[in-house]
Amino acid sequence: MTELDPDHDPTVSHGIPDPEGTSHVIDTDYEVGQDNIETHIGPFGLDIHNPVFLISGLSIVAFVFFTLALPDKAGEVFTSMFNFTTQNFDWFLIGSADIMVLFALLLIVTPFGRVRLGGSDATPDYGYVGWFAMLFAAGMGIGLMFYGVSEPLTHFSTSLGETSMEGDLRTDWAPLGAATGDEAASIRLGMAATIFHWGLHPWAIYSIVALALALFSFNKGLPLTIRSAFYPLLGDRVWGWPGHLIDIIAVFATLFGLATSLGFGATQANAGLNELFGVPKGVTTEVVLITIITLVATFSVLRGLDGGVKILSELNMGLAALLAIFVLVVGPTAFLFVFFWDSLVAYVEYFPALANPFGREDVNFSQGWTAFYWAWWISWSPFVGMFIARVSRGRTVREFITCVLLIPSMVCVIWMSIFGGTAIHQVITDGFTGAQEAELAVQLFHMLGELPLASITSFIGIVLVVVFFVTSSDSGSLVIDTITAGGKIDAPVPQRVFWCIFEGAVAIALLIGGGLAALQSMVISTGLLFTLVLLAMCYCIFRGLSNELKEGA
């Protein structure tokens, strides 16, 4: 690295503002897009990075054909992958996520927190209200709709039940040692486990990727792509095959992470339509839903960010807030306020035990829930991280990490407390077990069915799932396209359309090739690979921030 004059103009701006004030700009001969292939296929222009786009695209096309042509064989492969990864590497995924939480917290309290993203004189692109709103948007998704009722209710139920053994292994799904027969303790343990999966750990993972992208693009003048974060480790080799491999792994992780969410969304939308309108349940209906919604997402892509995903995101935020407030007001309001605070205290109390990666007796919970979740969040991290990075220029590292950790985490806790707490209250106070005994995908609708205006709120729930589906697909295709275009953020629209269509195709292929189990298998396998990338990224962030401090930023 060469320390340059703060007014130095990077070789190519690639749509990212130059650093303002003092910053340690990296001097490299690499020009964004220099390895790209620019051509036309009919009226459509292409600007694709060679070989990241070609290898990623061809591999995914081959994967889709294999899964559709040999669904039984594919299902066996996916199951074997999931079992092998969770049984042998659960400790690695859990331990790695712990490291990222500790690293993020250390950045807040060390001098690194003074570094400003975008240079010492950079000012935030968005005010607090707008910035927080976008962090809220990043914190909401299909996962919250799918698991908002089902996860608190499931962990409560399994904790309340008895533990069971087969040989030396636990066969029940309760977290930690359970709380057999103790209703109050089961509620606290169940909610602690839920918040553990949706609180600091996922947002620490996202903040690491977001900080790396923001630091090396806004402060170092490098392209907005994953490989740029590894310049301290690889130097100019980052523009060669080591960098190609990093970006290819990021594409796979993002695509399968999104496909998993789309699969969950299709399953829940199908379940809701069946409850309300009698639409048949099954893979065929789910495939039709994914196809229709992918077409809507493609239309959103063609309208662009402001005309498509921004409008849909604002609509969804309003609907989600309206639904949460409605449940809070017409549900057990006083109980939910107490429930929220008690759940936070329980989270702090059980945190060390839940975060322990070694010697766990609750193997089904730690492997089937926690390890899967961490792989899922890690797979989503390029997507969410790039979104957060692009709206956080001008913030200090301390401000950035604090807000990215706390704001979305609190949204998730509030959401889970309102929806999960209402469902648990229906069980323990009203004796209603309909949601508790239902399949995961329909538990939300059974809970809403016990409240006023059930048909309307259930329909709003379906709309939320569908629109989250669309915005995730649209935004995800933007991120994957940026990576496969070598960091260009203004690549031709047909490339985003390609990735949007293939996100839907991968979700369909995985559902046909093994259902939700196949989706979980692919996300945990690609998440395991990308975990290595994230751990190396922590070291690169340390190096990058150290140079910024030397510059007096």
C-alpha positions as CSV (number, residue, x, y, z in Angstrom):
1,M,0.0,0.0,0.0
2,T,1.1,3.5,-0.7
3,E,-0.1,6.5,1.4
4,L,-1.4,9.1,-1.0
5,D,-2.3,12.8,-0.7
6,P,-5.9,13.0,0.7
7,D,-6.9,14.9,-2.4
8,H,-5.7,12.1,-4.7
9,D,-8.2,11.1,-7.3
10,P,-8.6,7.3,-7.4
11,T,-8.0,5.7,-10.8
12,V,-11.7,5.1,-11.3
13,S,-14.6,6.4,-9.2
14,H,-16.8,3.5,-10.3
15,G,-19.8,5.4,-8.9
16,I,-18.5,5.6,-5.4
17,P,-17.7,9.1,-4.1
18,D,-14.0,9.9,-3.5
19,P,-12.8,10.0,0.1
20,E,-13.2,13.5,1.7
21,G,-10.4,14.8,3.9
22,T,-7.7,12.6,5.3
23,S,-7.8,8.9,4.3
24,H,-5.5,6.1,3.4
25,V,-6.3,5.6,-0.3
26,I,-4.8,2.5,-1.8
27,D,-2.8,3.1,-4.9
28,T,-3.4,0.3,-7.4
29,D,-3.1,0.1,-11.2
30,Y,-6.4,-1.9,-11.3
31,E,-9.2,-0.2,-13.1
32,V,-12.7,-1.4,-12.3
33,G,-14.1,-3.3,-15.2
34,Q,-10.7,-4.0,-16.9
35,D,-11.4,-7.7,-17.0
36,N,-15.0,-7.3,-18.1
37,I,-16.5,-8.5,-21.3
38,E,-18.6,-5.8,-22.9
39,T,-20.9,-7.0,-25.7
40,H,-24.4,-7.1,-27.0
41,I,-26.8,-10.0,-27.4
42,G,-29.5,-8.6,-29.8
43,P,-30.7,-5.4,-28.2
44,F,-29.3,-6.3,-24.8
45,G,-26.0,-4.9,-23.6
46,L,-23.8,-7.0,-21.3
47,D,-20.9,-5.9,-19.1
48,I,-19.8,-8.9,-17.1
49,H,-16.7,-9.7,-15.1
50,N,-14.6,-12.5,-16.6
51,P,-14.4,-15.1,-15.1
52,V,-16.7,-14.5,-12.0
53,F,-19.9,-14.1,-14.0
54,L,-19.2,-17.0,-16.3
55,I,-18.2,-19.5,-13.6
56,S,-21.0,-18.5,-11.3
57,G,-23.6,-18.4,-14.0
58,L,-22.7,-21.7,-15.6
59,S,-22.3,-23.5,-12.3
60,I,-25.8,-22.4,-11.2
61,V,-27.3,-23.3,-14.5
62,A,-25.7,-26.8,-14.2
63,F,-27.0,-27.1,-10.6
64,V,-30.6,-26.2,-11.6
65,F,-30.5,-28.8,-14.4
66,F,-29.1,-31.5,-12.2
67,T,-31.7,-30.9,-9.5
68,L,-34.6,-30.9,-11.9
69,A,-33.4,-33.9,-13.9
70,L,-32.6,-36.1,-10.9
71,P,-34.7,-34.8,-8.0
72,D,-34.4,-38.1,-5.9
73,K,-30.6,-38.2,-6.3
74,A,-30.4,-34.5,-5.6
75,G,-32.5,-34.9,-2.4
76,E,-30.1,-37.6,-1.1
77,V,-27.1,-35.4,-1.8
78,F,-28.7,-32.4,0.0
79,T,-29.6,-34.4,3.0
80,S,-26.1,-35.9,3.3
81,M,-24.6,-32.4,2.9
82,F,-26.7,-31.0,5.7
83,N,-26.0,-33.8,8.1
84,F,-22.3,-33.8,7.4
85,T,-22.0,-30.0,7.9
86,T,-24.1,-29.7,11.0
87,Q,-22.7,-32.7,12.8
88,N,-19.0,-32.0,12.1
89,F,-18.8,-28.2,11.8
90,D,-21.5,-26.9,14.2
91,W,-18.8,-25.9,16.7
92,F,-17.0,-23.9,13.9
93,L,-20.1,-22.0,12.8
94,I,-21.1,-21.2,16.4
95,G,-17.6,-20.3,17.5
96,S,-17.0,-18.1,14.4
97,A,-20.2,-16.1,15.0
98,D,-19.0,-15.6,18.6
99,I,-15.7,-14.2,17.3
100,M,-17.6,-11.7,15.1
101,V,-19.7,-10.5,18.0
102,L,-16.6,-9.9,20.1
103,F,-14.8,-8.2,17.2
104,A,-17.7,-5.9,16.6
105,L,-17.9,-4.9,20.2
106,L,-14.2,-4.3,20.4
107,L,-14.4,-1.9,17.5
108,I,-16.9,0.2,19.5
109,V,-14.6,0.6,22.6
110,T,-11.2,0.9,20.9
111,P,-9.7,3.9,19.1
112,F,-10.8,2.3,15.8
113,G,-14.2,3.6,16.6
114,R,-13.1,7.2,15.7
115,V,-12.5,6.4,12.1
116,R,-15.0,7.9,9.8
117,L,-16.3,6.0,6.8
118,G,-15.6,8.1,3.7
119,G,-12.7,10.1,5.1
120,S,-12.2,12.4,8.0
121,D,-14.3,15.2,6.5
122,A,-17.1,13.0,5.2
123,T,-20.7,13.8,6.2
124,P,-23.6,11.3,6.4
125,D,-25.5,10.9,3.2
126,Y,-28.7,10.3,5.2
127,G,-30.1,11.8,8.4
128,Y,-30.8,9.7,11.4
129,V,-34.5,9.2,10.6
130,G,-33.8,8.0,7.1
131,W,-30.8,5.9,8.1
132,F,-32.7,4.2,10.9
133,A,-35.6,3.6,8.6
134,M,-33.3,1.8,6.2
135,L,-31.7,-0.2,9.0
136,F,-35.3,-1.2,10.0
137,A,-35.9,-2.3,6.5
138,A,-32.8,-4.4,6.5
139,G,-33.9,-6.0,9.8
140,M,-37.3,-7.1,8.4
141,G,-37.8,-10.0,6.0
142,I,-39.5,-13.2,5.1
143,G,-37.7,-14.9,8.0
144,L,-39.5,-12.7,10.6
145,M,-42.9,-13.6,9.0
146,F,-42.1,-17.3,8.9
147,Y,-40.5,-17.6,12.4
148,G,-42.2,-14.7,14.3
149,V,-44.8,-17.0,15.8
150,S,-43.3,-20.4,15.2
151,E,-39.9,-20.0,16.8
152,P,-40.9,-18.7,20.2
153,L,-43.8,-21.2,20.3
154,T,-41.6,-24.1,19.3
155,H,-38.8,-23.4,21.8
156,F,-41.4,-22.8,24.6
157,S,-43.1,-26.2,23.8
158,T,-39.8,-28.2,23.5
159,S,-38.5,-26.6,26.7
160,L,-41.6,-27.5,28.6
161,G,-41.5,-31.1,27.4
162,E,-39.2,-33.8,28.7
163,T,-35.7,-34.4,27.4
164,S,-35.1,-37.8,25.8
165,M,-32.0,-39.8,25.2
166,E,-30.9,-42.4,22.6
167,G,-27.6,-43.8,23.7
168,D,-25.4,-40.9,24.6
169,L,-27.3,-38.3,22.5
170,R,-30.3,-36.1,23.2
171,T,-33.1,-36.7,20.7
172,D,-35.4,-33.9,21.8
173,W,-35.2,-30.4,20.3
174,A,-35.2,-28.3,23.5
175,P,-32.5,-25.6,24.0
176,L,-29.8,-26.3,26.7
177,G,-31.2,-28.5,29.5
178,A,-34.8,-27.6,28.9
179,A,-37.2,-26.6,31.7
180,T,-39.4,-29.7,32.0
181,G,-42.8,-28.9,33.5
182,D,-41.9,-25.4,34.5
183,E,-44.1,-23.1,32.4
184,A,-42.5,-19.8,33.5
185,A,-38.9,-21.0,33.0
186,S,-39.9,-22.6,29.6
187,I,-41.2,-19.2,28.4
188,R,-38.0,-17.5,29.4
189,L,-35.7,-20.1,28.0
190,G,-37.7,-20.3,24.7
191,M,-37.6,-16.5,24.2
192,A,-33.9,-16.4,25.2
193,A,-33.2,-18.9,22.5
194,T,-35.3,-17.0,19.9
195,I,-33.6,-13.6,20.7
196,F,-30.2,-15.4,20.5
197,H,-31.0,-16.3,16.9
198,W,-32.3,-12.9,15.9
199,G,-30.3,-10.5,18.0
200,L,-26.6,-9.5,18.3
201,H,-25.0,-12.5,16.4
202,P,-26.7,-12.1,13.0
203,W,-26.2,-8.3,13.1
204,A,-22.6,-8.6,14.1
205,I,-22.1,-10.8,11.0
206,Y,-23.8,-8.3,8.8
207,S,-21.9,-5.4,10.4
208,I,-18.5,-7.0,9.6
209,V,-19.3,-7.4,5.9
210,A,-20.9,-3.9,5.7
211,L,-17.9,-2.3,7.5
212,A,-15.4,-4.1,5.2
213,L,-17.2,-3.0,2.1
214,A,-17.7,0.6,3.3
215,L,-14.1,1.0,4.5
216,F,-12.4,-0.3,1.5
217,S,-14.7,1.4,-1.0
218,F,-15.3,4.8,0.7
219,N,-11.9,5.2,2.4
220,K,-9.6,3.2,0.2
221,G,-11.0,4.0,-3.2
222,L,-11.5,0.3,-4.2
223,P,-14.5,-1.2,-6.1
224,L,-17.6,-2.0,-4.1
225,T,-17.1,-5.8,-4.2
226,I,-16.2,-8.5,-1.6
227,R,-12.6,-9.0,-2.9
228,S,-11.6,-5.4,-2.3
229,A,-11.7,-6.1,1.5
230,F,-8.8,-8.6,1.1
231,Y,-6.3,-6.1,-0.3
232,P,-4.3,-6.0,3.0
233,L,-3.9,-9.7,2.8
234,L,-3.4,-10.4,-0.9
235,G,-2.2,-7.1,-2.4
236,D,-2.7,-6.8,-6.1
237,R,-3.3,-10.6,-6.3
238,V,-6.8,-9.7,-5.2
239,W,-7.5,-8.8,-8.8
240,G,-6.5,-12.3,-9.9
241,W,-7.7,-15.8,-9.1
242,P,-7.7,-15.5,-5.3
243,G,-10.1,-12.5,-5.7
244,H,-12.2,-14.4,-8.3
245,L,-12.6,-17.3,-5.9
246,I,-13.7,-14.9,-3.1
247,D,-16.3,-13.3,-5.3
248,I,-17.6,-16.6,-6.7
249,I,-18.1,-18.0,-3.1
250,A,-19.9,-14.7,-2.2
251,V,-22.2,-15.2,-5.2
252,F,-23.0,-18.8,-4.3
253,A,-23.6,-17.9,-0.6
254,T,-25.9,-15.0,-1.5
255,L,-27.9,-16.9,-4.1
256,F,-28.5,-19.9,-1.9
257,G,-29.3,-17.7,1.1
258,L,-31.9,-15.8,-0.9
259,A,-33.2,-19.0,-2.4
260,T,-33.8,-20.4,1.1
261,S,-35.7,-17.3,2.1
262,L,-37.8,-17.4,-1.1
263,G,-38.6,-21.0,-0.4
264,F,-39.8,-20.2,3.1
265,G,-41.8,-17.3,1.7
266,A,-43.5,-19.5,-1.0
267,T,-44.3,-22.2,1.6
268,Q,-45.9,-19.7,4.0
269,A,-47.8,-17.8,1.3
270,N,-49.2,-21.1,0.0
271,A,-50.2,-22.1,3.6
272,G,-51.9,-18.7,4.1
273,L,-53.8,-18.9,0.8
274,N,-54.9,-22.4,1.7
275,E,-56.2,-21.2,5.0
276,L,-58.1,-18.2,3.6
277,F,-59.1,-19.3,0.1
278,G,-58.6,-23.1,0.0
279,V,-55.8,-22.9,-2.5
280,P,-54.2,-26.4,-2.7
281,K,-51.0,-26.9,-0.7
282,G,-48.0,-28.5,-2.2
283,V,-44.8,-28.1,-4.3
284,T,-46.8,-27.4,-7.5
285,T,-48.6,-24.4,-5.9
286,E,-45.3,-23.2,-4.4
287,V,-43.6,-23.4,-7.8
288,V,-46.4,-21.3,-9.4
289,L,-46.1,-18.8,-6.6
290,I,-42.3,-18.5,-7.0
291,T,-42.7,-18.1,-10.8
292,I,-45.4,-15.4,-10.5
293,I,-43.5,-13.5,-7.8
294,T,-40.2,-13.7,-9.7
295,L,-42.0,-12.1,-12.7
296,V,-43.1,-9.3,-10.4
297,A,-39.6,-8.9,-9.0
298,T,-38.3,-8.8,-12.6
299,F,-40.7,-6.0,-13.3
300,S,-39.5,-4.2,-10.2
301,V,-35.9,-4.6,-11.5
302,L,-36.8,-3.0,-14.8
303,R,-38.4,0.0,-12.9
304,G,-35.1,0.6,-11.0
305,L,-34.4,1.1,-7.3
306,D,-36.5,4.3,-6.8
307,G,-39.4,3.2,-8.9
308,G,-39.4,-0.4,-7.8
309,V,-37.8,-1.8,-4.7
310,K,-37.9,1.6,-2.8
311,I,-41.7,1.9,-3.2
312,L,-42.3,-1.7,-2.3
313,S,-40.0,-1.5,0.7
314,E,-41.9,1.6,2.0
315,L,-45.2,-0.2,1.5
316,N,-44.0,-3.2,3.4
317,M,-42.6,-1.2,6.2
318,G,-45.9,0.5,6.7
319,L,-47.9,-2.7,6.5
320,A,-45.5,-4.5,8.9
321,A,-45.7,-1.7,11.5
322,L,-49.5,-1.6,11.1
323,L,-49.8,-5.4,11.7
324,A,-47.5,-5.3,14.7
325,I,-49.3,-2.4,16.3
326,F,-52.7,-4.1,15.7
327,V,-51.6,-7.3,17.4
328,L,-50.1,-5.3,20.3
329,V,-53.3,-3.3,20.8
330,V,-55.9,-6.0,20.4
331,G,-53.8,-8.8,21.9
332,P,-52.7,-9.1,25.6
333,T,-51.1,-5.6,25.7
334,A,-50.0,-5.5,29.3
335,F,-48.7,-9.1,29.2
336,L,-46.6,-8.2,26.1
337,F,-44.9,-5.2,27.7
338,V,-43.8,-7.3,30.7
339,F,-43.0,-10.2,28.3
340,F,-40.7,-8.1,26.2
341,W,-38.5,-6.9,29.2
342,D,-38.5,-10.3,30.8
343,S,-37.4,-11.9,27.5
344,L,-34.5,-9.4,27.2
345,V,-33.3,-10.3,30.8
346,A,-33.6,-14.0,30.0
347,Y,-31.5,-13.4,26.8
348,V,-28.7,-11.9,28.9
349,E,-28.9,-14.6,31.5
350,Y,-28.8,-17.5,29.0
351,F,-26.4,-15.9,26.5
352,P,-23.1,-17.5,27.6
353,A,-24.6,-21.0,27.6
354,L,-26.4,-20.6,24.2
355,A,-23.2,-19.2,22.7
356,N,-21.0,-22.0,23.9
357,P,-19.7,-24.0,20.8
358,F,-18.3,-27.0,22.7
359,G,-19.6,-29.9,24.7
360,R,-23.3,-29.2,24.0
361,E,-25.8,-31.7,25.2
362,D,-28.7,-30.2,23.1
363,V,-27.3,-31.4,19.8
364,N,-30.5,-31.1,17.8
365,F,-31.0,-27.5,18.9
366,S,-27.4,-26.4,18.5
367,Q,-27.0,-28.2,15.1
368,G,-30.5,-28.0,13.6
369,W,-31.3,-24.5,14.8
370,T,-28.3,-22.5,15.7
371,A,-25.7,-23.8,13.2
372,F,-28.3,-23.5,10.4
373,Y,-29.2,-20.0,11.4
374,W,-25.6,-18.8,11.5
375,A,-25.0,-20.3,8.1
376,W,-28.1,-18.6,6.8
377,W,-27.1,-15.2,8.2
378,I,-23.6,-15.7,6.8
379,S,-25.1,-16.5,3.4
380,W,-27.2,-13.3,3.5
381,S,-24.3,-11.2,4.7
382,P,-23.0,-10.0,1.3
383,F,-26.5,-9.0,0.4
384,V,-27.4,-7.2,3.6
385,G,-23.9,-6.0,4.2
386,M,-23.7,-4.2,0.8
387,F,-27.1,-2.6,1.4
388,I,-26.0,-1.3,4.8
389,A,-22.7,-0.1,3.5
390,R,-24.2,1.9,0.7
391,V,-26.4,3.9,3.1
392,S,-23.8,4.4,5.9
393,R,-21.2,6.6,4.3
394,G,-20.2,9.5,6.7
395,R,-20.7,7.6,9.9
396,T,-17.9,6.8,12.4
397,V,-17.1,3.2,13.0
398,R,-18.3,3.5,16.6
399,E,-21.6,5.0,15.5
400,F,-22.0,2.5,12.6
401,I,-21.4,-0.6,14.6
402,T,-23.5,0.5,17.6
403,C,-26.5,1.4,15.4
404,V,-26.2,-1.6,13.1
405,L,-26.0,-4.0,16.1
406,L,-28.7,-2.4,18.2
407,I,-31.4,-0.9,16.0
408,P,-32.2,-3.9,13.8
409,S,-31.7,-6.3,16.7
410,M,-34.3,-4.4,18.8
411,V,-36.7,-4.5,15.8
412,C,-36.4,-8.3,15.7
413,V,-36.8,-8.6,19.5
414,I,-39.9,-6.4,19.5
415,W,-41.4,-8.3,16.5
416,M,-40.8,-11.7,18.1
417,S,-42.1,-10.5,21.5
418,I,-45.4,-9.2,20.0
419,F,-46.1,-12.2,17.7
420,G,-44.5,-15.0,19.7
421,G,-45.8,-13.6,23.0
422,T,-49.3,-13.4,21.8
423,A,-49.2,-17.0,20.6
424,I,-47.7,-18.2,23.9
425,H,-50.4,-16.2,25.9
426,Q,-53.1,-17.9,23.9
427,V,-51.7,-21.3,25.0
428,I,-51.1,-20.6,28.7
429,T,-54.1,-18.3,29.4
430,D,-56.7,-19.1,26.8
431,G,-55.9,-22.8,26.4
432,F,-55.8,-22.4,22.6
433,T,-53.3,-24.8,21.1
434,G,-54.2,-24.5,17.5
435,A,-51.1,-22.5,16.5
436,Q,-48.9,-24.7,18.8
437,E,-50.0,-27.9,17.0
438,A,-50.0,-26.5,13.5
439,E,-47.2,-26.7,10.9
440,L,-44.6,-24.0,11.2
441,A,-45.8,-22.2,8.0
442,V,-49.4,-21.7,9.2
443,Q,-48.8,-20.9,12.9
444,L,-48.9,-17.2,12.2
445,F,-52.3,-17.5,10.6
446,H,-53.7,-19.7,13.4
447,M,-52.5,-17.1,16.0
448,L,-54.1,-14.2,14.0
449,G,-57.3,-16.3,13.7
450,E,-57.9,-15.9,17.4
451,L,-57.8,-12.1,17.1
452,P,-60.4,-9.7,15.6
453,L,-60.5,-9.1,11.9
454,A,-58.6,-12.3,11.3
455,S,-59.3,-12.5,7.6
456,I,-58.0,-9.0,7.0
457,T,-54.8,-9.5,9.1
458,S,-54.1,-12.9,7.6
459,F,-54.4,-11.4,4.1
460,I,-52.0,-8.6,5.2
461,G,-49.7,-11.3,6.4
462,I,-49.7,-12.9,2.9
463,V,-49.1,-9.6,1.2
464,L,-46.1,-8.9,3.5
465,V,-44.6,-12.3,2.7
466,V,-45.1,-11.7,-1.1
467,V,-43.7,-8.2,-1.0
468,F,-40.7,-9.3,1.1
469,F,-40.2,-12.0,-1.5
470,V,-40.1,-9.4,-4.3
471,T,-37.9,-6.9,-2.5
472,S,-35.4,-9.6,-1.4
473,S,-35.2,-10.9,-5.0
474,D,-34.8,-7.5,-6.5
475,S,-32.2,-6.3,-4.0
476,G,-30.4,-9.6,-4.1
477,S,-30.1,-9.5,-7.8
478,L,-28.6,-6.0,-7.6
479,V,-25.9,-7.2,-5.1
480,I,-25.0,-10.4,-7.1
481,D,-24.9,-8.3,-10.3
482,T,-22.5,-5.8,-8.7
483,I,-20.2,-8.6,-7.7
484,T,-20.3,-10.4,-11.1
485,A,-19.8,-7.1,-12.9
486,G,-16.5,-6.5,-11.1
487,G,-17.8,-3.9,-8.7
488,K,-19.7,-1.8,-11.2
489,I,-23.0,-0.5,-9.8
490,D,-24.3,0.8,-13.1
491,A,-24.1,-2.5,-15.2
492,P,-26.8,-3.1,-17.8
493,V,-30.3,-4.0,-16.4
494,P,-30.5,-7.3,-18.3
495,Q,-27.8,-8.8,-16.1
496,R,-29.9,-8.0,-13.0
497,V,-32.9,-9.6,-14.7
498,F,-30.8,-12.7,-15.4
499,W,-29.9,-13.1,-11.7
500,C,-33.5,-12.3,-10.6
501,I,-34.8,-15.1,-12.7
502,F,-32.2,-17.5,-11.6
503,E,-32.8,-16.8,-7.9
504,G,-36.4,-18.0,-8.5
505,A,-35.1,-20.9,-10.6
506,V,-32.8,-22.1,-7.8
507,A,-35.6,-21.8,-5.2
508,I,-37.8,-23.9,-7.5
509,A,-35.1,-26.5,-8.2
510,L,-34.4,-26.9,-4.5
511,L,-38.1,-27.2,-3.5
512,I,-38.5,-29.9,-6.2
513,G,-35.2,-31.6,-5.3
514,G,-36.0,-32.0,-1.6
515,G,-38.2,-29.2,-0.2
516,L,-37.2,-27.0,2.7
517,A,-34.6,-29.6,3.7
518,A,-32.8,-29.1,0.4
519,L,-32.9,-25.3,0.9
520,Q,-31.4,-25.6,4.4
521,S,-28.7,-28.0,3.1
522,M,-27.5,-25.6,0.4
523,V,-27.5,-22.6,2.6
524,I,-25.5,-24.3,5.4
525,S,-23.0,-25.7,3.0
526,T,-22.3,-22.4,1.2
527,G,-22.5,-20.5,4.5
528,L,-19.7,-22.8,5.9
529,L,-17.4,-21.8,3.0
530,F,-18.2,-18.1,3.4
531,T,-17.5,-18.3,7.1
532,L,-13.8,-18.7,6.3
533,V,-14.0,-15.5,4.1
534,L,-15.6,-13.6,7.0
535,L,-12.9,-14.6,9.5
536,A,-10.2,-13.4,7.2
537,M,-12.2,-10.2,6.6
538,C,-11.9,-9.4,10.3
539,Y,-8.2,-9.4,10.0
540,C,-8.3,-7.2,6.9
541,I,-10.6,-4.7,8.7
542,F,-8.1,-4.5,11.5
543,R,-5.3,-3.7,9.0
544,G,-7.4,-1.2,7.2
545,L,-8.5,0.7,10.3
546,S,-5.0,0.7,11.6
547,N,-3.8,2.6,8.5
548,E,-6.7,5.0,8.8
549,L,-5.6,5.8,12.4
550,K,-2.0,6.4,11.2
551,E,-3.4,8.9,8.7
552,G,-5.1,10.7,11.6
553,A,-8.6,10.0,10.3
